[in-house]
C-alpha cells in the first residue's frame, strides 16, 4: 500500500494514457455498432478524465491560491461524477448488448432503476458541491470526508447490484467472456470501494475502476471477434448447405433428364445411369482426381441428351437401321452439345455429349478427332458406352457374352478405344467388378451396337 501511495500519480498518468489510446482505437472495430462503439469511447474517455481529475486533486491540494482552490474543487467534483457515470455507461452497454445478442426489446426494470439512481447520484454530487454533503475543504485547501460521504458509495453499489442481477437473469443470451468481463468490472471496484474507506489517501477505487474499464474494453473486442467468427462460421455453413442443396438439385435434374432421354427408347432404359457408373469407375481406376471423376460421371449421365432431336420411330425401330436412319442417329452428339453448352456454369457437360462417338483412330464422328485430341472424358465414356451397349438387350439380340465383349474391346484398342481406358475396362471385367445384364449369347456384334448406343 505504501508503494501505491508513493507512485499512484505516475500510475494514474500511465493508465490515463492507455485509456486515451483505447478511446482512439474504438473507431477501428467496424463490426461493432456505432452505438456500442460510442459507449466504449465514452467509457475509456471517462476513465481517462477520472484519473486526470483525481491526479489534479492530489497535485493541487494544499494550494491556497485561487487556481489551487478552484482546481481542487472542480477535480473532486469530476471524480465523484465519473465514479457514477462509468457504471451508467455499463448500464447502457449492457442494454445494447441485450438488444443485439439477447434479442430483448423491452429494457429490464433493473436497468431502468439504474438510470434513475444515476440521476439521483448526479443531483447529490451537485448538491454536495454547495453543501459539503460528501466532502469539505479546510483553510489550507485540504480535502476532508463529510458525514454524507458514504452515500457516494451506496448509489453506485446499488447500480452494480442491479446490473449483476440482469447478468444473472440473461446470462444464457450473452457471450460468456463478456459476461465475465462485465461482472469483474462492476464487482472488483465495489470491493475496492470498501477497502478505500479504511485507506485514506490512496485512490484504490478509481484506479481499479479504470483498470476494469481497460479489461472491459479488451473483452468487448474479444467478444466482438467471437461474434464475427461465429457469424463467419454460420455463413460458411449456410454456403455449404446451399452448395449441398444445389448439388442435390443438379444431380436430381441430371438424373431426371437422363431418365427422360432413356425413356424414349424402350431398349436403353437405365443406359445413361449405367454408362455414368462405368465411366466414373474407369476414371477412378485411372487415378483421376475426385472432382474430375465427378465431372466424368455427369458428362456420361447426359451423353445421350442429343437423342431428344432424333425421331422416336428411329430410336424404337425393330431391327437394323438404314443408312439414312443411322445418319440421323449420328446427329445426336451435335444436338447434345448444343443443348448442354447453354449451361454456362458447367461447360464441361457438353464434352461428353459431343465427343463420345469419336474414335481413337480418327474415323469417328462428328468431328473426326483422333488420339488425345479427343477430350479425356469422352474417351472414357466411349469405352463405357460400348460396354453397356454390348451387355444390354436389343430388339434384335440378347446381351452378348463376356468373352465376346472382351474380344470386341481388345480388337478396338487403338482403333475405336483409347488403349489405356479400354485396358482398364478389360481389367474390371476380369476382376468381376462389373456385372453384365444377362445371357452368354454368342450373337454377333454390329457397328450399330458398338457405335450408336
Buried (B, 14 or more C-beta within 10 A) or exposed (E): EEEBEEEBBEBBEEBBEBBBEBBEBBEEBEEBEEEBBBBBBBBBBBBBBBBBBBBBBBBBBEBEEEEBBEBBBBBBBBBBBBBBBBBBBBBBBBBBBBBBBBEBEEBBEBBBBBBEBBEBBBEBBEEBBEEBBBBBBEEEBEBEEBEBBEBBBEBBBBBBBBBBBBBEEBBEEBBEBBBBBBBBBBBBBBEBBEEBEEEEEBBBBBBBBBBBBBBBBEBBBBBBEBBEEEEEEEEEEEEEEEEEEEEEEBBEEBBEBBBEBBEBBEBBBEBBBBBBBBBBBBBBBBEBEEEBBBBBBBBBBBBBBBBBBBEEEBBEBEEEBEEEBBEBBBBBBBBBBBBBBEEEEBEBBBBBBBBBBBBBEBEBBBBEBBEEEBBBBBBBBBBBBBBBBBBBBBEBBBBBBBEBBBEBBEEBBEEBBBEBBBBBBBEBBEEEEBEBBEEEEEBEBBEBBBBBB
